[in-house]
Amino acid sequence: MHLARIGKLHLKISFEAGADITISDAKWIGSQLTGLSDEQIKDAFRASNYPPEEVDRLSVALRQRIAALINVSSHVASRP
């Protein structure tokens, strides 16, 4: 389980390795994460003691991954 606090936002994500995550699940978590501002995302990395030069790079990467969750297509190949 992951528990994160970003400002007044508390984010709790719990999953089991190998659990089936549906496209709907991915889109839902993406929609929840889009509510985070860029400053909140940066604050989370700063709170995790990432060096300042990494904060911007990681924030951009996370924002891209959130966008990918929202835009996940039903054409995604299923896992073997």
N, CA, C and O atoms as CSV, one atom per row, in Angstrom:
chain,resi,resn,atom,element,x,y,z
A,1,MET,N,N,0.838,-1.164,0.000
A,1,MET,CA,C,0.000,0.000,0.000
A,1,MET,C,C,0.889,1.235,0.000
A,1,MET,O,O,1.915,1.277,0.680
A,2,HIS,N,N,0.486,2.235,-0.767
A,2,HIS,CA,C,1.186,3.509,-0.799
A,2,HIS,C,C,0.277,4.556,-0.181
A,2,HIS,O,O,-0.910,4.622,-0.500
A,3,LEU,N,N,0.825,5.363,0.692
A,3,LEU,CA,C,0.075,6.443,1.309
A,3,LEU,C,C,0.881,7.708,1.108
A,3,LEU,O,O,2.043,7.777,1.509
A,4,ALA,N,N,0.280,8.701,0.496
A,4,ALA,CA,C,0.973,9.956,0.241
A,4,ALA,C,C,0.120,11.112,0.708
A,4,ALA,O,O,-1.106,11.077,0.605
A,5,ARG,N,N,0.770,12.128,1.218
A,5,ARG,CA,C,0.060,13.339,1.596
A,5,ARG,C,C,0.663,14.482,0.796
A,5,ARG,O,O,1.866,14.737,0.861
A,6,ILE,N,N,-0.182,15.160,0.046
A,6,ILE,CA,C,0.256,16.286,-0.759
A,6,ILE,C,C,-0.594,17.470,-0.324
A,6,ILE,O,O,-1.767,17.559,-0.686
A,7,GLY,N,N,-0.017,18.370,0.440
A,7,GLY,CA,C,-0.800,19.478,0.979
A,7,GLY,C,C,-1.929,18.916,1.813
A,7,GLY,O,O,-1.702,18.123,2.726
A,8,LYS,N,N,-3.147,19.326,1.500
A,8,LYS,CA,C,-4.310,18.827,2.226
A,8,LYS,C,C,-4.855,17.546,1.614
A,8,LYS,O,O,-5.801,16.956,2.136
A,9,LEU,N,N,-4.259,17.116,0.506
A,9,LEU,CA,C,-4.724,15.928,-0.190
A,9,LEU,C,C,-4.033,14.694,0.361
A,9,LEU,O,O,-2.809,14.660,0.482
A,10,HIS,N,N,-4.808,13.696,0.688
A,10,HIS,CA,C,-4.274,12.407,1.108
A,10,HIS,C,C,-4.598,11.407,0.002
A,10,HIS,O,O,-5.753,11.279,-0.405
A,11,LEU,N,N,-3.601,10.715,-0.471
A,11,LEU,CA,C,-3.782,9.756,-1.554
A,11,LEU,C,C,-3.372,8.385,-1.054
A,11,LEU,O,O,-2.243,8.188,-0.605
A,12,LYS,N,N,-4.281,7.458,-1.132
A,12,LYS,CA,C,-4.012,6.091,-0.684
A,12,LYS,C,C,-4.253,5.169,-1.868
A,12,LYS,O,O,-5.357,5.110,-2.408
A,13,ILE,N,N,-3.224,4.458,-2.262
A,13,ILE,CA,C,-3.330,3.533,-3.378
A,13,ILE,C,C,-2.945,2.153,-2.869
A,13,ILE,O,O,-1.857,1.960,-2.325
A,14,SER,N,N,-3.834,1.210,-3.049
A,14,SER,CA,C,-3.579,-0.143,-2.587
A,14,SER,C,C,-3.799,-1.105,-3.743
A,14,SER,O,O,-4.823,-1.033,-4.422
A,15,PHE,N,N,-2.863,-1.992,-3.969
A,15,PHE,CA,C,-3.021,-2.984,-5.015
A,15,PHE,C,C,-2.181,-4.207,-4.698
A,15,PHE,O,O,-1.242,-4.151,-3.903
A,16,GLU,N,N,-2.526,-5.275,-5.316
A,16,GLU,CA,C,-1.752,-6.503,-5.178
A,16,GLU,C,C,-1.010,-6.751,-6.480
A,16,GLU,O,O,-1.549,-6.529,-7.565
A,17,ALA,N,N,0.212,-7.206,-6.368
A,17,ALA,CA,C,0.983,-7.531,-7.559
A,17,ALA,C,C,0.225,-8.559,-8.388
A,17,ALA,O,O,-0.276,-9.550,-7.857
A,18,GLY,N,N,0.147,-8.320,-9.669
A,18,GLY,CA,C,-0.529,-9.253,-10.558
A,18,GLY,C,C,-2.031,-9.054,-10.627
A,18,GLY,O,O,-2.722,-9.783,-11.339
A,19,ALA,N,N,-2.548,-8.071,-9.891
A,19,ALA,CA,C,-3.992,-7.828,-9.923
A,19,ALA,C,C,-4.393,-7.305,-11.297
A,19,ALA,O,O,-3.647,-6.562,-11.934
A,20,ASP,N,N,-5.567,-7.700,-11.738
A,20,ASP,CA,C,-6.071,-7.213,-13.021
A,20,ASP,C,C,-6.605,-5.806,-12.851
A,20,ASP,O,O,-7.511,-5.564,-12.053
A,21,ILE,N,N,-6.042,-4.885,-13.604
A,21,ILE,CA,C,-6.486,-3.493,-13.580
A,21,ILE,C,C,-7.169,-3.236,-14.913
A,21,ILE,O,O,-6.560,-3.379,-15.973
A,22,THR,N,N,-8.422,-2.859,-14.851
A,22,THR,CA,C,-9.185,-2.645,-16.079
A,22,THR,C,C,-8.868,-1.284,-16.684
A,22,THR,O,O,-8.297,-0.416,-16.024
A,23,ILE,N,N,-9.242,-1.111,-17.939
A,23,ILE,CA,C,-9.086,0.176,-18.605
A,23,ILE,C,C,-9.880,1.233,-17.846
A,23,ILE,O,O,-9.430,2.367,-17.681
A,24,SER,N,N,-11.053,0.848,-17.393
A,24,SER,CA,C,-11.880,1.766,-16.613
A,24,SER,C,C,-11.164,2.195,-15.329
A,24,SER,O,O,-11.213,3.364,-14.948
A,25,ASP,N,N,-10.501,1.244,-14.667
A,25,ASP,CA,C,-9.732,1.560,-13.457
A,25,ASP,C,C,-8.616,2.562,-13.761
A,25,ASP,O,O,-8.415,3.524,-13.020
A,26,ALA,N,N,-7.901,2.327,-14.850
A,26,ALA,CA,C,-6.796,3.206,-15.231
A,26,ALA,C,C,-7.300,4.614,-15.510
A,26,ALA,O,O,-6.703,5.596,-15.070
A,27,LYS,N,N,-8.401,4.703,-16.244
A,27,LYS,CA,C,-8.971,6.022,-16.543
A,27,LYS,C,C,-9.451,6.704,-15.269
A,27,LYS,O,O,-9.305,7.918,-15.129
A,28,TRP,N,N,-10.016,5.949,-14.346
A,28,TRP,CA,C,-10.511,6.535,-13.102
A,28,TRP,C,C,-9.362,7.130,-12.297
A,28,TRP,O,O,-9.436,8.281,-11.867
A,29,ILE,N,N,-8.296,6.350,-12.088
A,29,ILE,CA,C,-7.190,6.885,-11.292
A,29,ILE,C,C,-6.556,8.070,-12.007
A,29,ILE,O,O,-6.136,9.032,-11.365
A,30,GLY,N,N,-6.486,8.005,-13.332
A,30,GLY,CA,C,-5.968,9.148,-14.095
A,30,GLY,C,C,-6.813,10.389,-13.880
A,30,GLY,O,O,-6.280,11.487,-13.718
A,31,SER,N,N,-8.128,10.220,-13.879
A,31,SER,CA,C,-9.018,11.365,-13.675
A,31,SER,C,C,-8.867,11.934,-12.267
A,31,SER,O,O,-8.991,13.144,-12.074
A,32,GLN,N,N,-8.602,11.084,-11.293
A,32,GLN,CA,C,-8.385,11.562,-9.932
A,32,GLN,C,C,-7.068,12.337,-9.835
A,32,GLN,O,O,-6.998,13.376,-9.179
A,33,LEU,N,N,-6.043,11.831,-10.484
A,33,LEU,CA,C,-4.726,12.451,-10.410
A,33,LEU,C,C,-4.648,13.763,-11.194
A,33,LEU,O,O,-3.803,14.607,-10.894
A,34,THR,N,N,-5.513,13.945,-12.192
A,34,THR,CA,C,-5.503,15.213,-12.932
A,34,THR,C,C,-5.915,16.372,-12.051
A,34,THR,O,O,-5.647,17.525,-12.388
A,35,GLY,N,N,-6.555,16.095,-10.937
A,35,GLY,CA,C,-6.933,17.153,-10.009
A,35,GLY,C,C,-5.745,17.761,-9.278
A,35,GLY,O,O,-5.868,18.821,-8.665
A,36,LEU,N,N,-4.606,17.101,-9.339
A,36,LEU,CA,C,-3.401,17.636,-8.698
A,36,LEU,C,C,-2.828,18.770,-9.545
A,36,LEU,O,O,-2.723,18.653,-10.766
A,37,SER,N,N,-2.466,19.850,-8.894
A,37,SER,CA,C,-1.815,20.944,-9.617
A,37,SER,C,C,-0.342,20.578,-9.839
A,37,SER,O,O,0.189,19.676,-9.191
A,38,ASP,N,N,0.297,21.287,-10.755
A,38,ASP,CA,C,1.723,21.058,-10.976
A,38,ASP,C,C,2.507,21.331,-9.696
A,38,ASP,O,O,3.479,20.636,-9.399
A,39,GLU,N,N,2.085,22.338,-8.942
A,39,GLU,CA,C,2.776,22.672,-7.693
A,39,GLU,C,C,2.611,21.557,-6.659
A,39,GLU,O,O,3.550,21.262,-5.920
A,40,GLN,N,N,1.434,20.934,-6.597
A,40,GLN,CA,C,1.232,19.821,-5.659
A,40,GLN,C,C,2.121,18.640,-6.022
A,40,GLN,O,O,2.689,17.991,-5.144
A,41,ILE,N,N,2.240,18.365,-7.308
A,41,ILE,CA,C,3.102,17.266,-7.749
A,41,ILE,C,C,4.552,17.567,-7.374
A,41,ILE,O,O,5.258,16.703,-6.853
A,42,LYS,N,N,4.986,18.787,-7.641
A,42,LYS,CA,C,6.359,19.167,-7.278
A,42,LYS,C,C,6.569,19.097,-5.761
A,42,LYS,O,O,7.618,18.654,-5.294
A,43,ASP,N,N,5.571,19.534,-5.006
A,43,ASP,CA,C,5.669,19.460,-3.546
A,43,ASP,C,C,5.852,18.023,-3.075
A,43,ASP,O,O,6.601,17.766,-2.133
A,44,ALA,N,N,5.173,17.091,-3.725
A,44,ALA,CA,C,5.297,15.677,-3.351
A,44,ALA,C,C,6.731,15.186,-3.558
A,44,ALA,O,O,7.276,14.474,-2.715
A,45,PHE,N,N,7.333,15.565,-4.676
A,45,PHE,CA,C,8.715,15.153,-4.924
A,45,PHE,C,C,9.680,15.858,-3.970
A,45,PHE,O,O,10.645,15.253,-3.503
A,46,ARG,N,N,9.422,17.134,-3.682
A,46,ARG,CA,C,10.271,17.845,-2.719
A,46,ARG,C,C,10.153,17.214,-1.329
A,46,ARG,O,O,11.149,17.067,-0.621
A,47,ALA,N,N,8.939,16.845,-0.948
A,47,ALA,CA,C,8.718,16.215,0.357
A,47,ALA,C,C,9.407,14.860,0.445
A,47,ALA,O,O,9.726,14.385,1.535
A,48,SER,N,N,9.632,14.246,-0.701
A,48,SER,CA,C,10.325,12.951,-0.743
A,48,SER,C,C,11.835,13.129,-0.857
A,48,SER,O,O,12.572,12.174,-1.102
A,49,ASN,N,N,12.278,14.371,-0.674
A,49,ASN,CA,C,13.712,14.706,-0.667
A,49,ASN,C,C,14.427,14.490,-1.990
A,49,ASN,O,O,15.622,14.195,-2.012
A,50,TYR,N,N,13.696,14.636,-3.097
A,50,TYR,CA,C,14.373,14.607,-4.393
A,50,TYR,C,C,15.139,15.909,-4.555
A,50,TYR,O,O,14.678,16.960,-4.109
A,51,PRO,N,N,16.301,15.849,-5.187
A,51,PRO,CA,C,17.067,17.081,-5.398
A,51,PRO,C,C,16.297,18.029,-6.330
A,51,PRO,O,O,15.551,17.578,-7.199
A,52,PRO,N,N,16.483,19.332,-6.146
A,52,PRO,CA,C,15.742,20.315,-6.945
A,52,PRO,C,C,15.835,20.081,-8.450
A,52,PRO,O,O,14.862,20.299,-9.172
A,53,GLU,N,N,16.987,19.643,-8.925
A,53,GLU,CA,C,17.146,19.432,-10.371
A,53,GLU,C,C,16.311,18.256,-10.886
A,53,GLU,O,O,16.049,18.163,-12.086
A,54,GLU,N,N,15.897,17.368,-9.994
A,54,GLU,CA,C,15.077,16.229,-10.383
A,54,GLU,C,C,13.577,16.532,-10.318
A,54,GLU,O,O,12.786,15.896,-11.014
A,55,VAL,N,N,13.192,17.481,-9.501
A,55,VAL,CA,C,11.774,17.758,-9.248
A,55,VAL,C,C,11.031,18.088,-10.532
A,55,VAL,O,O,9.971,17.520,-10.794
A,56,ASP,N,N,11.574,19.005,-11.343
A,56,ASP,CA,C,10.893,19.378,-12.586
A,56,ASP,C,C,10.806,18.204,-13.551
A,56,ASP,O,O,9.760,17.958,-14.151
A,57,ARG,N,N,11.915,17.481,-13.697
A,57,ARG,CA,C,11.942,16.350,-14.631
A,57,ARG,C,C,10.930,15.276,-14.217
A,57,ARG,O,O,10.195,14.758,-15.057
A,58,LEU,N,N,10.895,14.949,-12.937
A,58,LEU,CA,C,9.968,13.933,-12.458
A,58,LEU,C,C,8.514,14.398,-12.544
A,58,LEU,O,O,7.617,13.601,-12.822
A,59,SER,N,N,8.288,15.675,-12.307
A,59,SER,CA,C,6.932,16.223,-12.386
A,59,SER,C,C,6.394,16.137,-13.813
A,59,SER,O,O,5.236,15.774,-14.022
A,60,VAL,N,N,7.224,16.466,-14.782
A,60,VAL,CA,C,6.817,16.367,-16.186
A,60,VAL,C,C,6.529,14.912,-16.546
A,60,VAL,O,O,5.539,14.614,-17.215
A,61,ALA,N,N,7.399,14.014,-16.097
A,61,ALA,CA,C,7.204,12.587,-16.392
A,61,ALA,C,C,5.904,12.072,-15.776
A,61,ALA,O,O,5.173,11.315,-16.415
A,62,LEU,N,N,5.613,12.477,-14.536
A,62,LEU,CA,C,4.375,12.032,-13.897
A,62,LEU,C,C,3.160,12.590,-14.621
A,62,LEU,O,O,2.183,11.870,-14.829
A,63,ARG,N,N,3.202,13.860,-15.008
A,63,ARG,CA,C,2.085,14.470,-15.732
A,63,ARG,C,C,1.841,13.713,-17.046
A,63,ARG,O,O,0.690,13.517,-17.436
A,64,GLN,N,N,2.903,13.290,-17.724
A,64,GLN,CA,C,2.770,12.513,-18.965
A,64,GLN,C,C,2.136,11.149,-18.688
A,64,GLN,O,O,1.317,10.673,-19.474
A,65,ARG,N,N,2.506,10.537,-17.602
A,65,ARG,CA,C,1.936,9.226,-17.256
A,65,ARG,C,C,0.468,9.344,-16.866
A,65,ARG,O,O,-0.333,8.462,-17.177
A,66,ILE,N,N,0.118,10.425,-16.191
A,66,ILE,CA,C,-1.288,10.657,-15.862
A,66,ILE,C,C,-2.096,10.819,-17.146
A,66,ILE,O,O,-3.187,10.261,-17.268
A,67,ALA,N,N,-1.566,11.578,-18.102
A,67,ALA,CA,C,-2.241,11.760,-19.394
A,67,ALA,C,C,-2.399,10.425,-20.111
A,67,ALA,O,O,-3.426,10.170,-20.740
A,68,ALA,N,N,-1.387,9.582,-20.015
A,68,ALA,CA,C,-1.467,8.265,-20.660
A,68,ALA,C,C,-2.566,7.417,-20.028
A,68,ALA,O,O,-3.251,6.674,-20.732
A,69,LEU,N,N,-2.744,7.517,-18.723
A,69,LEU,CA,C,-3.819,6.772,-18.057
A,69,LEU,C,C,-5.187,7.221,-18.563
A,69,LEU,O,O,-6.063,6.396,-18.822
A,70,ILE,N,N,-5.362,8.516,-18.699
A,70,ILE,CA,C,-6.646,9.048,-19.149
A,70,ILE,C,C,-6.922,8.654,-20.592
A,70,ILE,O,O,-8.066,8.400,-20.969
A,71,ASN,N,N,-5.876,8.605,-21.386
A,71,ASN,CA,C,-6.042,8.343,-22.825
A,71,ASN,C,C,-5.873,6.881,-23.196
A,71,ASN,O,O,-5.815,6.540,-24.378
A,72,VAL,N,N,-5.793,6.015,-22.194
A,72,VAL,CA,C,-5.613,4.594,-22.492
A,72,VAL,C,C,-6.773,4.121,-23.367
A,72,VAL,O,O,-7.932,4.460,-23.126
A,73,SER,N,N,-6.448,3.358,-24.353
A,73,SER,CA,C,-7.439,2.924,-25.336
A,73,SER,C,C,-7.900,1.507,-25.048
A,73,SER,O,O,-7.171,0.700,-24.472
A,74,SER,N,N,-9.109,1.228,-25.458
A,74,SER,CA,C,-9.612,-0.137,-25.315
A,74,SER,C,C,-8.905,-1.085,-26.276
A,74,SER,O,O,-9.129,-2.295,-26.242
A,75,HIS,N,N,-8.051,-0.531,-27.131
A,75,HIS,CA,C,-7.306,-1.379,-28.055
A,75,HIS,C,C,-6.002,-1.877,-27.479
A,75,HIS,O,O,-5.220,-2.531,-28.170
A,76,VAL,N,N,-5.762,-1.572,-26.214
A,76,VAL,CA,C,-4.543,-2.045,-25.557
A,76,VAL,C,C,-4.569,-3.568,-25.556
A,76,VAL,O,O,-5.566,-4.189,-25.190
A,77,ALA,N,N,-3.473,-4.143,-25.965
A,77,ALA,CA,C,-3.401,-5.615,-26.001
A,77,ALA,C,C,-3.458,-6.159,-24.590
A,77,ALA,O,O,-2.850,-5.602,-23.675
A,78,SER,N,N,-4.178,-7.229,-24.416
A,78,SER,CA,C,-4.256,-7.838,-23.094
A,78,SER,C,C,-2.950,-8.555,-22.797
A,78,SER,O,O,-2.214,-8.969,-23.693
A,79,ARG,N,N,-2.696,-8.684,-21.511
A,79,ARG,CA,C,-1.482,-9.368,-21.095
A,79,ARG,C,C,-1.631,-10.865,-21.352
A,79,ARG,O,O,-2.728,-11.422,-21.291
A,80,PRO,N,N,-0.497,-11.497,-21.639
A,80,PRO,CA,C,-0.558,-12.976,-21.842
A,80,PRO,C,C,-0.912,-13.707,-20.576
A,80,PRO,O,O,-1.002,-14.935,-20.576
